Amino acid sequence: MPSEKIINLMGMEKFMTALIDNPDDIQYLYRFISDDIMRFVSWQEESGLLVLNNGNDYIGSGSYGFIDDFPVRQDSAAPIKKNELWVNMNSQETICVSPQMFADYIFPHYYNLAGEFGLVYYGCCEPVHNIWDTCIAKLPKLKKVSISPWCDEQFMGDRLRNSKIIYSRKPNPALIGLGNFDQNIFKRHIADTLLAAKECNLEIIFRDIFTLHGSRDLAGRAVNITRELIDELWQK
């Protein structure tokens, strides 16, 4: 995540003003950070330190790496290459940057990084619909995209329908983790997702739920409701 590294170095306010006052310097910094990331990954590759993450492996943003898209390895003892791996990337820190500025100054560096790996999971909590057509849809190796509570679900469903890119939905955690669990509101929330993502490759990730208010069975109830709605709405 080059954006995260840059914000950690210079702070959000200075970053935002520098995009206006010194855009060439920001371009240089993104290029420097991205090159440094790839040098580190290449060193890991050359040193035989990489391991496959296409099974029961956490690949970031709450998702797991189960996939059969990678070619079968002919030599199981051969060192792992970076183009055999998932990579997780996002740019949550730049949600206040205009889509055009993101496309001009930030996205090219993410594009170059993505092309070095086998498959890409893009996004976390940031909405992606406003930069989808101009940027994220063009990422090489893109396989999953995060559809957060702040994302336009219908827009993304229209874009991902009948595609091979996985609609990786994160329902609003507040519906489970805050206050009394309202089953009707939760059902409507999940139904909206299922209708928007119909004919998409969908995964649902319940994450950022930090308390169940003493109801240990609440997570199981939420999953059961979701499964019932899938049977009801996707069998029609």
Secondary structure, DSSP 8 states (H G I E B T S, - for coil): -HHHHHHHHH-HHHHHHHHHH-HHHHHHHHHHHHHHHHHHHHHHHHTT-----SSS-EEETTEE-----S---S-TTS---GGGSEEEE--GGGTTS-HHHIIIIIHHHHHHHHTTSSEEEE-SSS--HHHHTTTGGG-TTEEEEEE-TTS-HHHHHHHHTTSSSEEEE---THHHHSSS--HHHHHHHHHHHHHHTTTSEEEE--------TT-TTHHHHHHHHHHHHHHHHH--
